[in-house]
Amino acid sequence: MPEPTPVTTAALPALPPLSTQAETLIGLGVHEIAGLSAADIRDLAKAGEAGEDGGLLAVHPDRAPASALAPLLRRDGKPGFVVVDMDDVDLFTPIDTVTVPDAPLYVLGGVDRGDHMANWSPDEALPALTAQDRTPLLLTEGIHWVLQQPAALERAHCFMTIGSRLRKAGGALDARTPALWISNGTGRDGRERRNAPKAGWCWAGNRHTWLGFGSTTGRRLPDA
């Protein structure tokens, strides 16, 4: 396993208050995707602010799937997208060790991009995160993070979201692991998508020097 490099995620600004995050989601129409009213989002965010300080507001993936959220991302005026060979993106569900609150919205604490794990494989990173009492982000959670904090996604410092995996019919995990990064506009992405944010995938056993591993200290209900 490679030696970890210094963490750089700490250089990111603090996340906006949950009430501000709620307005961002409403402005993007995420509440409509989720079948919620604007008042629902605001009330749940207000309840969340009464709990722990900070955190990331996320809509349950069953209500707002990655295919609906990814196009809301923006970078250099270009919308986000899901790579063409991941048309089954919404079938990627939480791994066994990830528990998502049974609620329309929930709050994640201590989100981190995992820069110190750049050049680790997903297979290496998951047990290391578990040993640190951290849990990997879902793809939808990673998208929520970048929607609220676009600076979380930058060239040479992008991240994987290995909390989401696809199970095959026999129960084994598909070898693809989701990630968020920035398109170079090559191949099937198309030149018009250069610099656009993208949801893609990497093999579970491969390493990439420019991909960390998004994680959180935990998930809680807004009123917890």
trRosetta pair geometry for C-beta under 8 A, 3 or more apart (Angstrom, degrees):
i j d omega theta_ij theta_ji phi_ij phi_ji
1 120 6.7 18 -159 -122 94 95
1 124 5.2 153 -118 -153 108 135
2 119 4.8 -31 58 118 163 112
2 120 6.3 -135 46 -77 101 67
2 207 7.2 102 -6 -146 131 152
4 116 4.2 30 -178 168 117 92
4 117 6.2 -32 -117 -80 101 47
4 120 7.8 -9 -92 -45 79 122
5 115 7.0 -74 83 140 99 85
5 116 5.9 -156 68 -133 53 53
5 118 6.1 -30 33 50 120 107
5 119 7.8 75 -10 25 113 117
6 115 7.7 -8 104 109 50 114
6 116 6.6 -75 154 -98 12 92
7 10 6.0 73 120 -10 106 102
7 112 7.6 -33 -155 -167 127 120
7 115 5.5 125 -143 62 50 101
7 116 4.4 -38 -74 -43 76 112
8 11 5.5 -25 177 8 72 118
8 113 7.8 -43 76 68 77 127
8 115 4.5 -42 33 79 87 171
8 157 6.4 -85 81 -120 131 142
9 12 5.8 -28 -177 1 59 115
9 112 5.1 120 97 -156 163 72
9 113 4.1 172 -95 28 121 98
9 114 7.2 45 -38 -5 141 27
9 115 5.4 180 -34 -3 86 109
9 152 7.9 28 -140 -135 95 79
9 212 7.5 -148 -55 108 116 170
12 113 7.6 117 -25 -17 141 124
12 149 6.5 60 179 170 126 135
12 151 5.6 160 -132 107 93 114
12 152 6.1 37 -125 -87 151 69
13 149 7.3 -163 66 -138 86 112
13 151 6.9 76 19 50 93 148
14 54 6.7 -98 -167 -114 106 117
15 21 7.1 8 166 -66 106 125
15 54 6.0 107 52 -158 109 88
15 55 7.0 -106 74 77 148 21
15 56 5.9 -124 -127 -82 163 73
15 111 7.6 74 -51 37 135 120
15 148 6.1 26 -148 135 98 129
15 149 5.9 -81 -107 -53 75 129
16 20 3.8 -93 154 89 126 132
16 21 5.5 161 81 -52 104 77
16 24 7.5 119 57 -22 148 131
16 148 6.3 -133 28 -173 102 103
16 149 7.9 -173 -5 -69 84 87
17 20 4.8 94 60 7 78 102
17 21 7.1 -140 100 -4 41 87
17 49 6.4 29 -176 -108 101 124
18 21 5.3 -51 -146 37 38 115
18 22 6.3 47 152 -28 66 99
18 45 4.3 -178 142 -164 98 88
18 46 7.7 -169 100 -63 115 24
18 48 4.7 -152 -166 89 170 120
18 49 4.9 -151 44 -62 120 90
18 55 6.6 5 -72 74 109 99
18 57 5.2 114 -142 -55 87 120
18 107 7.0 -41 -104 -107 132 120
18 222 7.8 140 -177 -137 154 102
19 22 5.5 -45 -151 27 33 117
19 23 7.0 32 151 -17 61 100
19 42 7.2 41 -139 -146 79 74
19 45 5.2 138 -90 132 46 124
19 46 6.4 52 -88 -80 100 67
19 49 6.2 -10 -33 -46 94 145
20 23 5.8 -51 -154 33 37 110
20 24 6.7 41 147 -21 65 101
21 24 5.5 -51 -153 32 37 115
21 25 6.6 36 151 -17 67 102
21 45 6.6 -177 71 -129 91 130
21 56 7.3 168 -129 -152 160 49
21 57 4.3 148 117 25 138 124
21 148 5.2 -5 -122 -117 100 129
22 25 5.8 -55 -153 36 33 110
22 26 6.3 32 151 -18 66 107
22 41 4.7 151 -158 145 99 98
22 42 5.3 126 148 -95 147 50
22 44 7.6 157 -106 70 126 81
22 45 3.6 -92 -53 -30 133 160
22 57 6.4 -55 -66 126 68 175
23 26 5.5 -52 -144 38 35 113
23 27 6.1 39 155 -23 66 106
23 42 7.9 49 -66 -93 69 92
24 27 5.7 -55 -147 36 28 112
24 28 6.5 19 156 -11 63 110
24 147 6.5 143 143 144 125 98
24 148 6.0 134 81 -104 161 72
25 28 5.9 -64 -150 42 30 106
25 30 4.1 -70 -168 49 86 130
25 31 6.2 99 133 -40 100 82
25 41 5.8 -154 89 -156 125 145
25 57 7.0 -96 -30 107 138 124
25 59 7.2 138 -148 -39 141 116
25 147 7.6 71 -86 132 69 140
26 29 7.6 43 -179 -70 31 24
26 30 7.3 -74 -66 43 25 84
26 31 5.5 12 -106 -8 66 126
26 38 4.8 65 -132 -129 127 97
26 41 5.7 -178 -65 74 98 153
26 42 7.6 11 -52 -52 141 89
28 72 4.9 60 -170 -156 128 132
28 147 6.8 -43 -38 -161 167 128
29 32 4.8 -38 -174 33 83 116
29 33 6.4 91 129 -23 82 93
29 72 7.8 -154 53 -104 90 126
30 33 5.4 -50 -151 35 42 116
30 34 6.1 31 153 -12 70 110
30 41 7.8 104 85 -102 97 144
30 59 6.0 -165 162 -20 117 147
30 64 5.8 18 -165 -120 93 149
30 69 7.2 37 -115 -107 107 88
30 72 7.2 10 -70 -88 95 172
31 34 5.8 -65 -147 46 30 106
31 36 4.5 -94 -160 81 82 93
31 37 6.4 -7 165 138 130 10
31 38 5.5 154 65 -82 171 50
31 40 6.7 145 -148 62 116 104
31 41 4.9 -90 -90 -36 121 131
32 35 7.6 43 -173 -70 31 27
32 36 7.8 -102 -64 54 22 59
33 59 7.8 103 88 114 106 166
33 63 7.4 109 119 147 78 75
33 64 4.9 75 113 -114 119 89
33 68 4.9 145 -151 153 136 142
33 69 7.6 153 125 -68 167 70
34 59 4.9 -109 -88 -161 142 141
34 60 7.6 112 -140 47 116 78
34 63 3.9 45 -142 150 84 116
34 64 4.7 -38 -74 -51 94 100
34 104 6.3 101 165 -167 127 103
35 63 6.3 -113 30 -151 97 103
36 40 4.1 -120 -175 78 103 142
36 41 5.9 112 123 -48 131 84
36 59 7.9 -143 5 -126 138 120
36 63 7.5 42 -25 175 106 142
36 104 5.8 113 -77 178 132 147
36 105 8.0 38 -84 -38 170 106
37 40 4.6 112 53 -5 73 99
37 41 7.4 -139 96 -1 47 82
38 41 5.8 -53 -156 35 37 111
38 42 6.3 33 150 -17 69 108
39 42 5.6 -56 -144 40 34 110
39 43 6.0 33 158 -21 69 108
40 43 6.0 -58 -146 37 25 108
40 44 6.3 18 159 -13 63 111
40 104 6.9 -21 158 98 126 158
41 44 6.1 -62 -148 40 26 106
41 45 6.2 24 156 -17 64 111
41 105 7.0 119 -126 -58 62 150
42 45 5.8 -59 -147 39 29 110
42 46 6.2 31 155 -22 65 107
43 46 5.7 -54 -149 35 30 113
43 47 6.5 31 152 -19 63 104
44 47 5.6 -51 -149 35 34 113
44 48 6.4 37 150 -22 64 104
44 57 8.0 121 113 -147 103 118
44 104 6.9 -118 -77 79 163 106
44 105 4.5 107 138 55 150 137
44 222 4.6 149 -179 4 79 172
45 48 5.5 -53 -150 34 34 115
45 49 6.6 37 153 -23 65 101
45 57 5.9 -13 -106 -105 95 149
45 105 7.5 -60 -60 143 66 159
45 222 6.9 -90 -85 -142 21 135
46 49 5.8 -50 -152 29 33 111
46 50 7.3 37 149 -23 59 100
47 50 5.9 -53 -164 24 38 114
47 51 7.6 35 144 -20 63 101
47 222 4.4 78 90 129 104 108
47 223 4.2 -43 169 -78 122 84
48 51 5.7 -55 -163 25 45 112
48 55 6.8 -121 168 79 119 139
48 57 6.6 150 66 -96 170 99
48 105 7.6 -87 -47 125 134 118
48 107 4.9 141 -148 -56 127 136
48 222 3.6 -72 -64 -149 89 84
48 223 7.2 -76 -71 -56 48 40
50 223 7.1 8 65 -132 117 61
51 55 8.0 9 87 -4 110 153
51 107 7.1 168 69 49 138 157
51 220 6.7 -165 156 117 160 139
51 222 7.1 -169 -2 175 132 39
51 223 6.9 162 -51 -163 116 18
51 224 5.7 45 -116 80 145 53
52 55 6.3 96 87 -42 104 125
52 107 7.6 173 53 119 103 141
52 109 6.2 -10 101 -98 152 125
52 220 7.2 95 11 45 122 155
54 109 7.1 91 98 -133 96 73
55 107 4.2 28 154 179 143 109
55 108 6.0 155 -165 72 85 41
55 109 5.2 -44 -104 -88 93 60
55 220 7.9 -70 -132 45 150 107
56 107 6.7 145 68 -159 43 60
56 108 4.4 -17 56 56 101 100
56 111 5.2 33 -17 -27 137 139
56 141 7.2 93 111 -167 136 90
56 144 6.2 117 163 119 114 114
56 145 5.7 -25 -139 -93 151 78
56 148 6.5 180 -138 45 91 154
56 216 7.6 -108 35 -108 121 126
57 105 6.2 -8 -169 -171 91 116
57 106 8.0 159 -150 85 50 30
57 107 6.0 -29 -95 -101 54 74
57 144 7.1 -133 91 178 55 129
57 148 7.5 127 44 -72 85 148
57 222 7.9 33 -123 -97 93 107
58 105 6.9 152 80 -154 41 66
58 106 5.8 -25 65 66 91 75
58 107 7.4 153 19 -101 82 24
58 108 5.9 44 -8 -15 126 108
58 140 6.9 109 -168 123 113 96
58 141 5.1 -17 -117 -113 151 77
58 144 4.5 -178 -109 36 83 175
58 219 7.9 -62 48 -130 130 110
59 63 5.4 -104 163 83 106 113
59 64 4.0 53 98 17 134 132
59 104 6.6 -31 -145 164 77 69
59 105 5.7 -41 -101 -97 54 73
59 140 7.5 -93 73 163 77 126
59 144 7.2 172 19 -90 74 130
60 63 4.8 74 70 11 90 106
60 64 7.2 118 71 23 47 82
60 100 6.5 117 -134 154 85 126
60 101 7.6 -111 -90 81 104 73
60 102 7.9 45 -111 -143 144 30
60 103 6.6 174 -54 84 123 45
60 104 5.8 -107 5 -148 113 26
60 105 7.1 -109 -22 -71 79 26
60 106 7.0 76 -70 -1 78 103
61 64 6.8 -83 -128 69 31 61
61 65 6.1 63 -178 -105 74 54
61 66 7.3 -1 -145 -36 104 78
61 93 7.6 166 101 -127 143 63
61 94 7.7 162 29 -39 144 94
61 100 7.0 -69 14 -142 102 168
61 138 6.0 -100 -56 149 138 151
61 139 8.0 82 -117 63 132 80
61 140 4.3 176 -100 10 96 156
61 164 7.9 158 -116 -100 164 121
62 65 7.6 14 -132 -67 16 84
63 104 5.9 38 -27 -143 167 75
64 68 5.9 -117 -164 81 65 124
64 69 5.7 77 154 -59 101 109
64 140 6.6 129 98 -156 86 129
65 68 5.3 90 63 13 73 100
65 69 7.1 -153 101 -2 35 96
65 89 7.6 127 161 108 106 93
65 90 4.2 13 -172 -120 141 111
65 140 6.9 -100 -152 -86 30 125
66 69 5.7 -65 -138 44 33 105
66 70 5.7 41 168 -34 73 106
66 82 6.7 98 132 -88 103 128
66 89 4.9 -105 84 144 126 118
66 90 6.1 -164 40 -84 87 65
66 92 7.3 6 5 54 144 113
66 139 4.9 -3 -92 115 138 121
66 140 5.3 -118 -72 -75 77 77
66 143 6.3 155 -130 -19 76 147
66 164 7.9 79 -46 -162 140 171
66 178 7.7 -98 -121 -144 165 154
66 199 6.0 161 174 -172 120 170
67 70 6.5 -38 -133 20 21 112
67 82 6.0 -48 -111 -14 67 151
67 89 5.5 142 -61 72 88 120
67 90 5.2 -51 -7 -49 115 111
68 71 7.4 -66 -171 30 29 101
68 72 7.9 25 143 -19 59 111
69 72 5.7 -61 -166 27 47 117
69 73 7.7 58 146 -32 71 89
69 140 6.0 109 21 -137 156 79
69 143 4.4 102 128 128 127 149
69 144 7.2 -49 -162 -59 146 66
69 147 7.3 -85 -173 -49 102 136
70 73 6.0 -37 -168 5 46 114
70 80 4.6 -126 172 120 68 115
70 81 6.1 76 139 -145 117 9
70 82 5.0 109 70 -49 168 85
70 89 7.9 -13 -21 138 142 164
70 143 6.0 -92 -81 -118 58 138
70 197 7.8 -151 -164 111 78 99
70 198 7.7 35 -168 -150 121 36
70 199 4.7 -86 -110 -4 134 127
71 79 5.1 11 -165 168 68 124
71 80 5.8 -152 -106 72 19 77
71 81 6.4 42 -91 -90 71 56
72 79 7.5 -11 -80 -150 7 96
72 80 6.8 -17 58 36 39 115
72 143 7.8 89 60 170 102 114
72 147 6.2 14 113 -108 114 119
73 79 6.7 107 74 -171 63 54
73 80 2.9 49 58 -28 113 135
73 143 6.6 -103 -57 -151 115 89
73 146 5.8 12 -121 113 114 123
73 147 6.5 -101 -92 -79 69 74
73 196 8.0 109 104 178 106 78
73 197 4.2 -84 139 71 138 136
74 77 6.7 -4 -171 -121 105 17
74 78 6.8 146 -152 68 61 37
74 79 6.2 -33 -94 -101 69 46
74 80 7.0 -90 -53 -24 31 85
74 150 7.4 -49 74 -107 74 133
74 197 7.4 16 48 13 6 117
75 78 5.9 -31 69 57 66 88
75 80 7.5 75 2 -70 96 80
75 150 6.8 160 -91 -163 83 118
75 153 7.3 -91 -77 96 137 120
75 182 6.6 -92 106 -122 167 105
75 195 5.9 -139 117 151 108 81
75 196 6.0 152 56 -135 102 33
75 197 4.9 117 -7 -32 125 91
76 195 4.6 11 26 129 147 132
76 196 7.5 -102 56 -77 101 52
78 193 6.5 141 176 -141 139 52
78 195 6.2 117 27 92 141 85
78 196 3.8 -98 123 -91 126 94
78 197 7.9 160 95 11 92 64
79 196 6.6 9 76 -148 37 121
80 143 7.6 158 123 -135 166 104
80 196 6.2 165 -103 167 37 93
80 197 4.1 -35 -102 82 100 97
80 198 6.4 178 -158 -83 77 33
80 199 7.0 63 167 -17 114 88
81 183 7.9 13 49 -41 107 141
81 189 7.9 142 76 -143 133 81
81 193 6.5 -59 24 -134 139 137
81 196 6.3 33 9 132 101 134
81 197 7.9 148 20 90 57 58
81 198 5.6 -20 67 -116 75 80
81 199 7.3 -136 108 27 36 79
82 86 5.4 -116 169 84 101 109
82 87 7.6 125 117 -93 124 41
82 89 5.1 -85 -153 -34 146 157
82 198 7.3 132 -109 -166 20 73
82 199 4.7 -27 -107 67 71 108
82 200 7.7 155 -160 -74 52 48
83 86 4.9 70 67 13 88 109
83 188 7.4 86 -164 89 85 114
83 189 7.2 -53 -117 -84 83 83
83 198 6.2 65 -55 175 83 119
83 199 6.9 -129 -3 90 78 57
83 200 4.3 60 -20 -108 133 86
83 201 7.1 -119 44 9 135 81
84 87 7.0 0 -177 -50 46 95
84 188 5.2 -89 25 142 132 135
85 188 7.5 96 -21 65 97 156
86 89 4.8 60 145 -67 99 94
86 176 7.4 -180 -107 166 102 154
86 178 7.7 105 -153 -107 148 89
86 199 7.0 -125 93 116 150 90
86 200 6.5 180 -14 -137 146 44
86 201 5.6 146 -87 -14 130 118
88 91 4.6 -34 172 26 92 123
88 92 7.5 110 123 -32 81 80
88 166 6.6 57 122 -115 120 147
89 92 6.0 -42 -170 9 46 113
89 139 7.2 -121 -175 115 100 163
89 178 7.4 89 -143 -103 91 126
89 199 6.5 68 -137 121 145 131
91 166 5.4 51 111 -123 97 104
92 139 6.1 55 97 3 135 135
92 164 4.1 63 143 161 111 106
92 165 6.0 -134 -152 136 87 3
92 166 4.9 -62 -93 -58 69 80
92 178 5.9 99 159 -36 169 128
93 164 6.6 154 70 -144 5 76
93 165 7.3 -44 60 64 54 53
93 166 7.5 94 14 -102 72 44
93 167 7.3 -39 44 1 108 100
94 98 4.0 -126 -169 87 108 116
94 99 7.5 131 150 -82 152 16
94 100 5.6 -159 -48 -21 155 113
94 138 6.0 -54 -88 -90 83 117
94 163 5.9 -21 -132 158 73 91
94 164 6.6 -48 -85 -96 40 58
95 98 5.2 83 55 8 72 106
95 136 7.6 36 27 57 127 119
95 162 7.6 3 -19 144 139 71
95 163 5.9 -126 16 -161 99 47
95 164 7.4 -142 -27 -91 82 11
95 165 5.2 53 -76 16 95 116
95 173 7.9 8 -114 -106 102 131
97 126 8.0 125 45 -176 145 109
97 130 6.7 -45 174 -99 157 120
97 135 6.8 -159 128 -131 96 99
98 135 5.7 131 -108 179 80 120
98 136 6.9 -75 -77 61 124 78
98 138 6.8 138 164 -62 156 94
98 163 4.5 93 -79 -161 156 105
99 219 7.1 -156 92 53 72 123
100 106 7.1 178 -172 26 73 155
100 138 7.3 16 -81 -35 125 146
100 219 6.4 -39 -127 113 48 169
101 106 4.2 141 44 -95 128 142
101 219 5.6 -147 -18 136 98 113
101 220 6.9 59 -56 177 141 14
101 221 5.1 171 -159 -72 152 73
103 106 5.5 116 68 -63 113 92
103 221 5.4 105 -14 -122 160 93
103 222 7.3 -150 139 2 150 90
105 222 5.8 31 101 -43 104 125
106 219 5.3 37 142 -179 134 102
106 220 6.5 166 -171 80 95 32
106 221 5.9 -63 -119 -102 87 37
106 222 6.7 -133 -121 -41 36 72
107 219 7.1 151 78 -156 43 57
107 220 5.3 -26 64 65 94 85
107 221 7.6 24 18 121 90 11
107 222 5.8 112 -24 -96 109 58
108 111 5.6 63 119 -64 120 102
108 137 7.7 41 -150 -111 161 91
108 141 6.2 82 -43 -155 155 125
108 216 4.3 -76 -173 -131 110 151
108 218 7.4 177 -147 93 59 33
108 219 5.5 -28 -96 -98 70 73
109 216 6.1 109 64 -178 50 97
109 217 4.5 -57 98 61 100 106
109 218 5.5 5 40 56 110 76
109 219 7.8 -161 9 -80 79 27
109 220 7.0 39 -25 2 109 111
110 134 7.8 -111 109 -118 122 101
110 216 5.9 124 76 -160 75 57
110 217 3.5 51 46 -10 133 115
110 218 7.7 48 36 20 108 67
111 137 7.1 52 -139 -80 99 124
111 141 7.9 -162 -114 157 125 109
111 145 5.7 -169 166 -110 158 130
111 214 6.9 -7 -169 -167 93 93
111 215 7.4 167 -147 88 51 37
111 216 5.2 -22 -92 -96 64 85
112 134 7.4 -50 40 -144 124 146
112 214 7.1 164 85 -146 48 49
112 215 5.5 -17 59 61 94 82
112 216 7.5 167 16 -84 76 36
113 152 6.2 -179 -77 -165 118 86
113 157 6.6 43 143 169 150 96
113 159 4.8 -132 -160 -64 79 140
113 212 4.9 76 141 77 78 142
113 213 8.0 117 157 64 41 29
113 214 5.9 -26 -127 -93 42 72
114 117 4.6 -29 170 32 101 114
114 118 7.8 146 125 -45 76 62
114 125 7.2 56 -179 -156 145 131
114 129 7.7 -36 -108 -89 131 113
114 159 6.0 112 47 -133 100 115
114 160 7.8 -58 70 45 141 82
114 212 3.6 161 91 161 77 103
114 213 3.6 -81 122 57 167 61
114 214 6.0 -121 5 -60 114 23
114 215 5.8 86 -59 2 117 101
115 118 5.7 -10 -169 -28 52 110
115 157 5.8 -17 -104 -139 114 102
115 212 4.4 -67 -80 -77 34 144
116 212 7.2 63 31 -131 41 116
117 120 4.4 -54 -179 21 86 133
117 125 5.1 81 178 -116 144 111
117 128 6.9 158 -109 90 126 143
117 212 5.4 101 60 -150 84 72
117 213 4.8 -27 79 12 143 109
118 157 7.9 -72 -77 -115 135 61
118 208 7.4 -77 -161 101 74 62
118 209 5.6 47 160 -171 107 42
118 210 6.6 25 -147 -91 119 8
118 211 6.4 141 -126 68 74 36
118 212 5.1 -47 -63 -76 77 71
119 207 5.0 38 -166 175 50 119
119 208 6.9 -123 -90 84 44 24
119 209 4.8 19 -70 -101 97 60
120 124 4.6 -127 -174 88 97 121
120 125 4.7 117 118 -65 128 94
120 128 7.3 -64 -167 23 159 150
120 207 6.2 -139 132 -121 4 100
120 213 7.0 -49 72 -26 120 125
121 124 4.7 92 54 8 79 101
121 125 6.8 -151 91 -10 38 91
121 204 6.8 70 166 152 104 46
121 205 5.3 -3 -166 -166 148 30
121 206 5.8 140 -120 69 100 20
121 207 4.9 -74 -62 -67 74 74
122 125 5.6 -58 -135 38 32 110
122 126 6.3 38 169 -31 67 101
122 160 6.2 -126 -86 149 101 158
122 162 4.6 161 -143 -107 112 142
122 177 4.4 166 -64 -58 165 175
122 202 7.2 155 -25 88 118 104
122 204 4.6 -85 69 -146 122 63
122 205 7.6 -66 48 -54 85 24
122 213 7.4 141 -110 -107 64 120
123 126 6.8 -43 -144 19 22 109
123 204 5.2 82 -47 153 94 92
123 205 5.5 8 0 -97 135 60
124 127 7.4 -74 -171 40 32 95
124 128 6.6 21 149 -13 68 120
124 207 7.9 7 24 -86 134 101
125 128 5.6 -70 -151 43 36 113
125 129 6.0 36 157 -23 75 106
125 136 7.6 88 124 -89 109 124
125 160 7.5 120 63 68 162 134
125 162 6.7 129 85 20 121 155
125 213 4.5 161 179 -61 149 162
126 129 5.9 -54 -147 33 29 109
126 130 6.5 29 156 -18 63 107
126 136 6.5 -49 -113 -33 78 136
126 162 6.0 -112 -76 120 100 139
127 130 5.4 -53 -147 37 37 115
127 131 6.3 40 154 -22 67 104
128 131 5.7 -52 -149 34 32 112
128 132 6.6 23 152 -12 63 108
129 132 5.7 -64 -152 42 33 107
129 134 4.6 -88 -172 81 84 100
129 135 6.9 122 144 -102 118 15
129 136 5.7 86 103 -58 168 83
129 213 6.6 -115 -62 121 130 136
129 215 5.2 -161 -143 -106 129 149
130 133 7.7 37 -179 -76 35 24
130 134 7.4 -104 -74 60 22 59
130 135 7.7 52 -94 -95 64 57
133 217 7.3 24 123 -145 90 74
134 215 4.3 52 156 155 122 135
134 216 6.7 154 -163 73 84 28
134 217 6.1 -56 -113 -95 75 46
135 163 6.6 61 154 -100 85 125
135 215 6.2 154 77 -159 32 89
135 216 5.8 -29 65 63 85 81
135 217 7.8 76 20 -174 84 8
135 218 6.7 82 17 -93 121 47
135 219 7.6 -69 71 -14 142 95
136 160 7.9 -32 -159 111 122 89
136 161 6.8 137 160 -168 98 43
136 162 4.6 -54 176 69 159 80
136 163 3.9 -176 98 -53 89 85
136 213 6.3 -62 -121 171 103 103
136 214 6.8 86 -164 87 69 65
136 215 5.2 -56 -104 -100 42 83
137 141 4.4 -138 -164 88 94 120
137 142 4.8 110 129 -57 137 86
137 145 7.3 -41 -140 -16 153 137
137 159 7.8 53 41 130 135 125
137 161 4.6 -69 96 -134 94 87
137 162 7.9 78 57 34 61 51
137 163 5.3 -146 100 10 20 126
137 214 3.7 -32 18 116 134 111
137 215 6.0 -130 -24 -87 80 25
137 216 6.1 98 -79 -20 79 98
138 141 4.4 97 54 3 81 104
138 142 7.1 -143 92 -6 45 84
138 161 5.9 26 143 170 18 115
138 163 4.5 -79 -69 91 54 117
138 164 4.7 84 -150 -51 70 102
139 142 5.7 -53 -152 34 34 113
139 143 6.6 34 151 -18 66 103
139 161 4.4 138 -85 96 51 143
139 163 7.8 -154 -20 66 55 83
139 164 4.4 -53 -9 23 95 155
139 178 4.2 -32 -84 121 120 158
139 180 7.6 143 -148 -48 75 97
139 199 6.3 74 -170 -149 120 124
140 143 5.6 -52 -151 35 35 112
140 144 6.4 40 150 -21 66 102
140 164 7.5 114 1 -67 77 142
141 144 5.5 -49 -149 34 35 114
141 145 6.5 41 150 -24 64 101
141 161 6.9 164 61 -146 87 124
141 163 7.3 11 31 57 130 140
141 214 7.4 176 102 133 102 133
141 216 7.3 -76 163 -31 149 134
142 145 5.5 -49 -152 29 34 115
142 146 6.7 25 154 -12 65 104
142 159 6.6 -156 -136 91 126 108
142 161 4.1 -104 -22 -79 139 133
142 178 7.8 -176 31 122 144 114
142 180 5.0 -170 143 -13 128 134
142 214 5.0 138 -98 50 104 170
143 146 6.0 -58 -149 40 34 105
143 147 6.2 40 151 -24 66 105
143 180 6.9 172 -76 -89 63 138
143 199 7.0 -23 -76 -77 113 124
144 147 5.6 -53 -148 33 31 116
144 148 6.5 17 159 -7 65 109
145 148 6.2 -69 -154 44 27 100
145 149 5.9 -41 171 45 68 103
145 152 5.2 -72 141 84 105 171
145 214 7.1 -168 23 -147 160 139
146 149 6.7 -80 -120 71 26 62
146 150 5.9 55 -175 -113 71 45
146 152 5.3 -125 -92 67 65 111
146 153 4.8 19 -119 -16 122 123
146 180 6.3 -150 -32 164 146 155
146 197 6.4 149 156 -152 151 157
147 150 7.8 18 -129 -69 11 72
149 152 4.6 74 104 -24 103 109
150 153 6.6 -66 -173 41 53 94
151 154 6.6 2 -168 -49 56 113
152 159 7.7 -50 158 11 94 129
153 157 7.9 178 -155 99 28 76
153 158 5.8 33 -147 -117 78 79
153 159 7.6 -110 -101 17 74 90
153 180 5.9 -80 -107 132 126 114
153 181 7.2 179 -159 -126 106 29
153 182 6.5 140 156 -54 104 96
153 197 5.8 53 123 -117 159 116
154 157 4.8 15 70 59 93 102
154 158 7.3 -155 59 -65 37 64
154 182 7.6 -7 -166 -26 18 138
155 158 7.6 -6 -120 -39 25 98
155 182 5.6 -69 -81 48 74 144
155 210 7.6 -39 177 -159 54 131
156 210 4.9 -98 -137 -129 40 103
157 210 7.0 -94 -53 -166 25 72
157 212 6.8 9 -160 -7 67 116
158 179 6.8 76 134 166 112 106
158 180 6.0 -146 -173 100 102 64
158 181 3.6 50 179 -107 169 81
158 182 6.5 -151 -76 -3 130 79
158 210 6.0 38 28 141 93 91
158 211 5.6 -34 84 -104 86 68
158 212 7.4 177 91 24 35 76
159 179 6.8 -160 113 -152 35 84
159 180 6.1 7 64 54 71 92
159 181 7.9 164 27 -72 35 75
159 211 6.2 127 -118 -163 25 68
159 212 4.6 -34 -106 70 89 82
159 213 6.2 157 -162 -96 93 8
159 214 4.3 98 141 -42 137 90
160 177 5.9 22 -166 132 124 113
160 178 6.9 135 -163 95 71 50
160 179 4.2 -46 -106 -99 65 95
160 180 7.9 173 -99 19 22 63
160 202 6.7 -74 -103 34 120 121
160 211 5.3 62 -35 169 94 118
160 212 7.2 -147 17 97 78 37
160 213 5.1 -25 59 -109 99 65
160 214 6.7 -156 78 13 42 82
161 164 5.7 19 122 20 99 106
161 177 8.0 176 68 165 50 82
161 178 4.9 -34 64 96 96 104
161 179 6.4 166 12 -100 75 35
161 180 6.6 54 -22 -13 115 96
161 214 5.3 -11 -92 51 71 123
162 165 7.2 23 -173 -59 63 97
162 177 4.9 -8 -109 -164 88 122
162 178 7.3 179 -85 50 39 70
162 204 7.9 104 -134 -122 118 84
162 213 6.3 -27 8 -145 116 105
164 178 5.2 -2 77 21 116 133
165 173 5.0 -21 163 -147 136 112
165 174 6.6 175 179 48 82 83
165 177 6.8 -30 -99 -108 87 70
166 173 7.1 112 74 -162 51 63
166 174 3.9 2 77 19 103 134
166 176 6.6 21 24 61 118 103
167 171 6.1 -21 -174 -146 114 32
167 172 7.2 148 -155 77 69 27
167 173 6.1 -51 -102 -100 60 51
167 174 7.1 -132 -85 -12 11 85
168 171 6.9 -34 71 36 75 20
168 172 5.1 -5 39 64 118 79
168 173 7.4 141 -2 -151 88 3
168 174 5.9 129 -51 -63 88 76
173 204 7.4 72 117 -59 125 157
175 203 5.4 -6 149 -144 107 79
175 204 5.2 -119 -163 8 64 104
175 205 7.5 -37 -161 0 108 92
176 201 4.0 7 -171 172 108 144
176 202 7.4 130 -152 64 62 24
176 203 6.9 -55 -100 -98 45 44
176 204 7.5 -64 -25 -37 2 84
177 201 6.1 142 66 -158 34 83
177 202 5.7 -33 62 66 91 74
177 203 7.2 47 14 153 94 11
177 204 5.1 112 -32 -87 118 69
178 199 6.5 -11 -163 -174 107 93
178 200 7.4 151 -150 91 59 30
178 201 5.4 -48 -97 -97 43 80
179 199 7.6 160 81 -155 40 51
179 200 5.7 -27 65 73 88 76
179 201 6.4 139 16 -112 86 26
179 202 5.6 32 -11 -4 137 103
179 211 5.9 -30 -147 -139 142 133
180 197 6.6 1 -173 -175 98 101
180 198 7.2 165 -150 84 55 45
180 199 5.9 -27 -97 -100 73 63
180 200 7.9 137 -100 26 25 71
180 214 7.8 31 27 -24 113 139
181 197 7.7 178 103 -150 22 62
181 198 6.2 -22 70 61 64 90
181 200 6.6 -44 35 32 99 116
181 210 7.3 75 -129 120 131 112
181 211 6.9 -64 -73 -92 124 97
182 195 6.2 -10 -179 -145 110 39
182 196 7.3 157 -155 78 66 28
182 197 6.1 -45 -101 -100 65 52
182 198 7.0 127 -127 15 16 90
183 186 7.9 -168 179 23 83 63
183 189 4.6 169 -155 -167 129 152
183 193 4.8 -16 101 131 159 100
183 194 6.1 -127 110 -117 94 28
183 195 6.7 -51 68 16 79 15
183 196 4.9 3 30 57 123 79
183 197 7.6 -177 -5 -112 88 3
183 198 4.8 87 -53 -24 97 132
184 189 7.3 116 60 54 57 154
184 194 6.2 -11 167 -127 29 83
185 189 5.7 -130 -125 102 25 119
185 190 6.6 -57 -155 104 70 39
185 191 4.5 57 172 -132 117 41
185 192 7.2 154 -135 36 108 22
185 193 5.4 168 -104 74 72 63
185 194 2.8 -30 -39 -70 135 86
185 195 7.2 -3 -38 -4 110 61
185 196 7.9 100 -73 15 81 92
186 189 6.2 50 58 38 39 114
186 191 7.9 44 -80 -82 35 63
189 193 4.6 -121 162 74 93 132
189 194 7.7 108 120 -68 125 50
189 196 7.8 179 -177 53 115 113
189 198 6.9 -61 -121 -87 120 154
190 193 5.0 82 72 5 85 104
191 194 5.8 -11 -167 -26 52 110
193 196 4.4 -70 -168 24 77 132
193 198 7.4 67 163 -70 127 118
202 206 5.5 -120 168 70 104 119
202 208 6.3 -98 -124 -21 158 133
202 211 6.9 -157 -15 30 158 176
203 206 4.3 83 64 -6 97 113
208 211 4.1 45 83 18 118 113
216 219 6.7 66 109 -56 145 74
220 224 4.3 -125 177 63 108 136
221 224 4.3 106 57 -27 84 107
